[in-house]
Each structure stands twice: as structure tokens, then as C-alpha cells.
Amino acid sequence: MEFHYGKHHQTYVNNLNALQEQAASALEKGDHTKLTDLTQGIKFNGGGHLNHEFFWDNLAPVGEEGGKIPAADSDLHKAVVHAFGSFDALIAHFSAHTAAV
């Protein structure tokens, strides 16, 4: 997680900051073509940053209910069991499909 936070997420932040500086400069100069060209990169890196912020905000230590399977009567538990059959099956599916990412 330290690598993911310090390298991967940080790259989105660094790229977004650089692109925003370039966009501000282009806007100041009235270079709307350059500003338009930067929008896709801003959207991509901004989205990567926001997705990571959402991820970090949703982590919790075990002592604060993190890492625990939801109660059997919760909507989340029911949805997972309905979709995957069990939490063990969800974990196996998730692990198999994300190991290479």
C-alpha cells in the first residue's frame, strides 16, 4: 500500500498539478486550442486521483470494522452472496482477476 500510495497515486497528483499549471497558463494567454488539448489529461489524472481518494477514504483498520465480512442480514452481504455465492467465492474471483493488475 505504501508503494501504491507513494508512487501510483502520487503520479496522478503530480500529473494533474502539472496539467493544471499548463491549463492556467494557456487560459491566461488565450490559447484555447492548448487548453482543449489538455482537458483529456486533466480528466484522466483527475479521475485517477479522485478514485484513489475514494479508495483511501474507504479503508479502515480491523479495530474500526475494517477487514470484516458484513453482517449476514445486511444488504451488502446479501448482494455478494447473490452475485458470487459466498464471500470466499468473491475473494477468489477478485484475487484471480486483479493479480495481474
N, CA, C and O of each residue as an XYZ file, in Angstrom:
404
protein
N       0.817     -1.190      0.000
C       0.000      0.000      0.000
C       0.865      1.260      0.000
O       0.492      2.272     -0.593
N       2.010      1.196      0.660
C       2.890      2.366      0.656
C       3.378      2.673     -0.757
O       3.425      3.835     -1.161
N       3.741      1.637     -1.506
C       4.164      1.823     -2.897
C       3.009      2.394     -3.720
O       3.191      3.327     -4.503
N       1.831      1.826     -3.535
C       0.666      2.266     -4.299
C       0.368      3.733     -4.004
O       0.091      4.516     -4.913
N       0.426      4.093     -2.732
C       0.137      5.473     -2.343
C       1.254      6.415     -2.804
O       0.993      7.463     -3.395
N       2.507      6.021     -2.522
C       3.633      6.904     -2.773
C       4.064      7.006     -4.224
O       4.692      7.990     -4.614
N       3.740      6.012     -5.027
C       4.148      6.027     -6.435
C       2.961      6.205     -7.374
O       2.891      7.175     -8.129
N       2.028      5.256     -7.318
C       0.924      5.236     -8.273
C      -0.001      6.446     -8.081
O      -0.217      7.221     -9.013
N      -0.526      6.597     -6.906
C      -1.430      7.718     -6.644
C      -0.683      9.038     -6.802
O      -1.216      9.994     -7.366
N       0.542      9.090     -6.309
C       1.321     10.324     -6.395
C       1.547     10.747     -7.840
O       1.591     11.941     -8.136
N       1.691      9.782     -8.739
C       1.870     10.106    -10.161
C       0.640     10.817    -10.712
O       0.767     11.788    -11.458
N      -0.552     10.336    -10.348
C      -1.772     11.038    -10.771
C      -1.774     12.472    -10.261
O      -2.105     13.396    -11.004
N      -1.409     12.660     -9.007
C      -1.400     14.001     -8.404
C      -0.378     14.897     -9.108
O      -0.686     16.032     -9.473
N       0.834     14.382     -9.295
C       1.874     15.178     -9.959
C       1.468     15.563    -11.378
O       1.636     16.712    -11.786
N       0.933     14.600    -12.128
C       0.500     14.877    -13.499
C      -0.633     15.889    -13.517
O      -0.635     16.810    -14.335
N      -1.590     15.723    -12.626
C      -2.722     16.650    -12.570
C      -2.248     18.062    -12.246
O      -2.680     19.024    -12.881
N      -1.363     18.188    -11.263
C      -0.851     19.515    -10.905
C      -0.139     20.167    -12.082
O      -0.350     21.349    -12.352
N       0.701     19.411    -12.787
C       1.425     19.964    -13.943
C       0.455     20.377    -15.048
O       0.615     21.434    -15.657
N      -0.542     19.546    -15.302
C      -1.519     19.865    -16.345
C      -2.356     21.081    -15.972
O      -2.693     21.889    -16.838
N      -2.695     21.220    -14.698
C      -3.467     22.388    -14.269
C      -2.653     23.668    -14.418
O      -3.192     24.716    -14.775
N      -1.354     23.580    -14.143
C      -0.488     24.751    -14.341
C      -0.443     25.126    -15.825
O      -0.533     26.301    -16.181
N      -0.304     24.119    -16.677
C      -0.282     24.367    -18.119
C      -1.612     24.956    -18.590
O      -1.642     25.842    -19.444
N      -2.699     24.456    -18.027
C      -4.028     24.954    -18.412
C      -4.202     26.406    -17.986
O      -4.741     27.219    -18.735
N      -3.746     26.725    -16.789
C      -3.850     28.112    -16.314
C      -3.043     29.044    -17.212
O      -3.489     30.143    -17.541
N      -1.862     28.600    -17.601
C      -1.023     29.395    -18.493
C      -1.686     29.569    -19.859
O      -1.689     30.667    -20.415
N      -2.241     28.501    -20.392
C      -2.915     28.569    -21.693
C      -4.115     29.504    -21.624
O      -4.350     30.293    -22.539
N      -4.865     29.411    -20.542
C      -6.038     30.276    -20.377
C      -5.615     31.744    -20.289
O      -6.240     32.620    -20.885
N      -4.545     31.993    -19.537
C      -4.037     33.359    -19.388
C      -3.601     33.935    -20.741
O      -3.777     35.125    -21.002
N      -3.033     33.083    -21.591
C      -2.571     33.514    -22.909
C      -3.681     33.504    -23.951
O      -3.482     33.959    -25.077
N      -4.854     32.986    -23.579
C      -5.948     32.903    -24.539
C      -5.761     31.792    -25.554
O      -6.373     31.807    -26.622
N      -4.908     30.819    -25.218
C      -4.628     29.704    -26.123
C      -5.646     28.584    -25.864
O      -5.376     27.629    -25.136
N      -6.804     28.731    -26.473
C      -7.900     27.795    -26.237
C      -7.646     26.429    -26.874
O      -8.165     25.417    -26.404
N      -6.862     26.401    -27.924
C      -6.501     25.116    -28.535
C      -5.678     24.293    -27.552
O      -5.952     23.110    -27.349
N      -4.677     24.908    -26.945
C      -3.843     24.230    -25.957
C      -4.694     23.797    -24.757
O      -4.553     22.679    -24.260
N      -5.558     24.672    -24.307
C      -6.428     24.360    -23.175
C      -7.303     23.151    -23.491
O      -7.466     22.264    -22.653
N      -7.854     23.115    -24.676
C      -8.683     21.988    -25.097
C      -7.861     20.708    -25.174
O      -8.332     19.638    -24.788
N      -6.635     20.818    -25.672
C      -5.760     19.648    -25.779
C      -5.417     19.062    -24.402
O      -5.166     17.862    -24.289
N      -5.404     19.882    -23.379
C      -5.046     19.429    -22.031
C      -6.209     18.772    -21.289
O      -5.989     18.079    -20.296
N      -7.418     18.975    -21.745
C      -8.580     18.530    -20.967
C      -8.644     17.023    -20.756
O      -9.041     16.576    -19.680
N      -8.264     16.229    -21.751
C      -8.326     14.773    -21.585
C      -7.350     14.304    -20.512
O      -7.689     13.441    -19.702
N      -6.153     14.859    -20.501
C      -5.175     14.501    -19.476
C      -5.614     14.931    -18.095
O      -5.402     14.213    -17.118
N      -6.229     16.109    -18.009
C      -6.746     16.586    -16.727
C      -7.850     15.654    -16.242
O      -7.895     15.282    -15.069
N      -8.732     15.286    -17.151
C      -9.828     14.377    -16.792
C      -9.284     13.020    -16.347
O      -9.733     12.488    -15.331
N      -8.339     12.455    -17.075
C      -7.779     11.147    -16.749
C      -7.054     11.169    -15.398
O      -7.321     10.336    -14.532
N      -6.150     12.112    -15.226
C      -5.381     12.166    -13.986
C      -6.222     12.638    -12.807
O      -6.023     12.192    -11.678
N      -7.158     13.538    -13.072
C      -8.083     13.955    -12.006
C      -8.952     12.798    -11.552
O      -9.193     12.625    -10.358
N      -9.426     12.000    -12.513
C     -10.223     10.823    -12.169
C      -9.415      9.804    -11.391
O      -9.910      9.221    -10.426
N      -8.159      9.582    -11.810
C      -7.289      8.658    -11.085
C      -7.061      9.116     -9.651
O      -7.076      8.313     -8.718
N      -6.851     10.409     -9.493
C      -6.663     10.971     -8.150
C      -7.928     10.801     -7.302
O      -7.858     10.343     -6.161
N      -9.068     11.167     -7.856
C     -10.321     11.061     -7.093
C     -10.667      9.614     -6.753
O     -11.138      9.334     -5.650
N     -10.439      8.697     -7.685
C     -10.689      7.282     -7.394
C      -9.801      6.788     -6.257
O     -10.249      6.020     -5.406
N      -8.550      7.225     -6.240
C      -7.667      6.825     -5.151
C      -8.094      7.450     -3.827
O      -8.043      6.793     -2.787
N      -8.508      8.695     -3.858
C      -9.003      9.321     -2.627
C     -10.193      8.544     -2.075
O     -10.293      8.324     -0.868
N     -11.087      8.133     -2.956
C     -12.240      7.329     -2.544
C     -11.770      6.015     -1.930
O     -12.290      5.590     -0.899
N     -10.787      5.371     -2.561
C     -10.235      4.116     -2.064
C      -9.644      4.304     -0.674
O      -9.968      3.546      0.241
N      -8.779      5.306     -0.502
C      -8.142      5.518      0.806
C      -9.181      5.856      1.867
O      -9.076      5.388      3.001
N     -10.164      6.646      1.524
C     -11.197      7.026      2.496
C     -12.031      5.837      2.950
O     -12.631      5.882      4.024
N     -12.079      4.779      2.156
C     -12.910      3.632      2.498
C     -12.160      2.516      3.215
O     -12.760      1.514      3.602
N     -10.867      2.681      3.391
C     -10.107      1.702      4.166
C     -10.331      1.962      5.650
O     -10.505      3.107      6.067
N     -10.326      0.920      6.427
C     -10.484      1.074      7.876
C      -9.682     -0.012      8.579
O      -9.598     -1.137      8.085
N      -9.090      0.313      9.728
C      -8.396     -0.716     10.496
C      -9.383     -1.760     11.008
O     -10.569     -1.470     11.169
N      -8.897     -2.972     11.262
C      -9.761     -4.041     11.764
C     -10.487     -3.585     13.026
O     -11.654     -3.925     13.223
N      -9.814     -2.824     13.875
C     -10.434     -2.334     15.106
C     -11.601     -1.387     14.884
O     -12.367     -1.102     15.805
N     -11.732     -0.901     13.655
C     -12.837      0.000     13.303
C     -13.714     -0.623     12.230
O     -14.232      0.076     11.359
N     -13.880     -1.940     12.294
C     -14.740     -2.721     11.408
C     -14.153     -2.988     10.032
O     -14.834     -3.567      9.186
N     -12.921     -2.590      9.781
C     -12.283     -2.893      8.510
C     -11.886     -4.360      8.455
O     -11.583     -4.962      9.485
N     -11.886     -4.931      7.271
C     -11.462     -6.307      7.094
C     -12.438     -7.339      7.605
O     -12.103     -8.520      7.700
N     -13.628     -6.915      7.932
C     -14.628     -7.848      8.453
C     -15.739     -8.040      7.423
O     -16.118     -7.112      6.709
N     -16.239     -9.247      7.370
C     -17.360     -9.535      6.473
C     -18.612     -8.891      7.068
O     -18.841     -8.995      8.273
N     -19.415     -8.238      6.253
C     -20.627     -7.588      6.747
C     -21.599     -8.595      7.357
O     -21.579     -9.780      7.024
N     -22.424     -8.115      8.230
C     -23.432     -8.956      8.884
C     -24.297     -9.659      7.844
O     -24.613     -9.093      6.797
N     -24.673    -10.894      8.146
C     -25.431    -11.723      7.202
C     -26.758    -11.094      6.793
O     -27.264    -11.378      5.708
N     -27.319    -10.257      7.634
C     -28.608     -9.639      7.299
C     -28.454     -8.288      6.589
O     -29.451     -7.631      6.289
N     -27.208     -7.871      6.317
C     -27.005     -6.581      5.644
C     -27.254     -6.719      4.143
O     -27.118     -7.801      3.572
N     -27.616     -5.618      3.529
C     -27.851     -5.601      2.076
C     -26.591     -5.974      1.310
O     -26.663     -6.677      0.302
N     -25.428     -5.505      1.783
C     -24.182     -5.824      1.093
C     -23.899     -7.321      1.130
O     -23.539     -7.909      0.111
N     -24.056     -7.932      2.280
C     -23.813     -9.374      2.409
C     -24.752    -10.147      1.474
O     -24.325    -11.057      0.763
N     -26.002     -9.781      1.487
C     -26.986    -10.462      0.630
C     -26.635    -10.303     -0.852
O     -26.764    -11.253     -1.625
N     -26.199     -9.119     -1.245
C     -25.858     -8.868     -2.650
C     -24.630     -9.680     -3.081
O     -24.592    -10.219     -4.187
N     -23.640     -9.760     -2.210
C     -22.435    -10.524     -2.535
C     -22.764    -12.004     -2.657
O     -22.330    -12.666     -3.600
N     -23.523    -12.517     -1.715
C     -23.899    -13.939     -1.759
C     -24.735    -14.226     -3.001
O     -24.574    -15.266     -3.640
N     -25.623    -13.306     -3.337
C     -26.453    -13.484     -4.531
C     -25.582    -13.513     -5.794
O     -25.787    -14.346     -6.678
N     -24.618    -12.606     -5.868
C     -23.795    -12.488     -7.070
C     -22.695    -13.544     -7.166
O     -22.374    -14.003     -8.262
N     -22.117    -13.932     -6.031
C     -20.945    -14.812     -6.058
C     -21.136    -16.139     -5.333
O     -20.320    -17.048     -5.482
N     -22.188    -16.255     -4.563
C     -22.437    -17.490     -3.824
C     -21.918    -17.454     -2.397
O     -22.507    -18.059     -1.502
N     -20.804    -16.737     -2.182
C     -20.228    -16.604     -0.842
C     -19.142    -15.539     -0.879
O     -18.704    -15.120     -1.951
N     -18.712    -15.107      0.302
C     -17.607    -14.156      0.351
C     -16.300    -14.812     -0.074
O     -15.455    -14.162     -0.688
N     -16.125    -16.080      0.242
C     -14.922    -16.788     -0.206
C     -14.859    -16.823     -1.735
O     -13.785    -16.674     -2.317
N     -15.993    -17.017     -2.374
C     -16.029    -17.024     -3.833
C     -15.725    -15.630     -4.391
O     -15.034    -15.506     -5.402
N     -16.233    -14.591     -3.744
C     -15.932    -13.212     -4.152
C     -14.433    -12.964     -4.035
O     -13.822    -12.432     -4.962
N     -13.840    -13.339     -2.920
C     -12.409    -13.121     -2.708
C     -11.589    -13.868     -3.755
O     -10.630    -13.322     -4.299
N     -11.964    -15.115     -4.038
C     -11.250    -15.895     -5.049
C     -11.374    -15.241     -6.426
O     -10.388    -15.138     -7.155
N     -12.576    -14.802     -6.780
C     -12.821    -14.143     -8.075
C     -11.997    -12.850     -8.155
O     -11.303    -12.610     -9.143
N     -12.079    -12.039     -7.127
C     -11.380    -10.759     -7.102
C      -9.869    -10.982     -7.216
O      -9.191    -10.298     -7.983
N      -9.352    -11.939     -6.452
C      -7.925    -12.226     -6.474
C      -7.468    -12.702     -7.849
O      -6.426    -12.270     -8.342
N      -8.236    -13.583     -8.461
C      -7.878    -14.128     -9.769
C      -7.878    -13.060    -10.854
O      -7.058    -13.104    -11.770
N      -8.794    -12.100    -10.754
C      -8.932    -11.103    -11.811
C      -8.131     -9.841    -11.568
O      -8.047     -8.991    -12.455
N      -7.546     -9.695    -10.408
C      -6.778     -8.474    -10.136
C      -5.301     -8.740     -9.910
O      -4.525     -7.790     -9.810
N      -4.890     -9.980     -9.825
C      -3.490    -10.305     -9.528
C      -2.534     -9.699    -10.554
O      -1.433     -9.274    -10.203
N      -2.946     -9.659    -11.799
C      -2.063     -9.153    -12.857
C      -2.135     -7.638    -13.020
O      -1.348     -7.061    -13.770
N      -3.047     -7.004    -12.344
C      -3.210     -5.556    -12.500
C      -2.189     -4.813    -11.663
O      -2.168     -3.583    -11.664
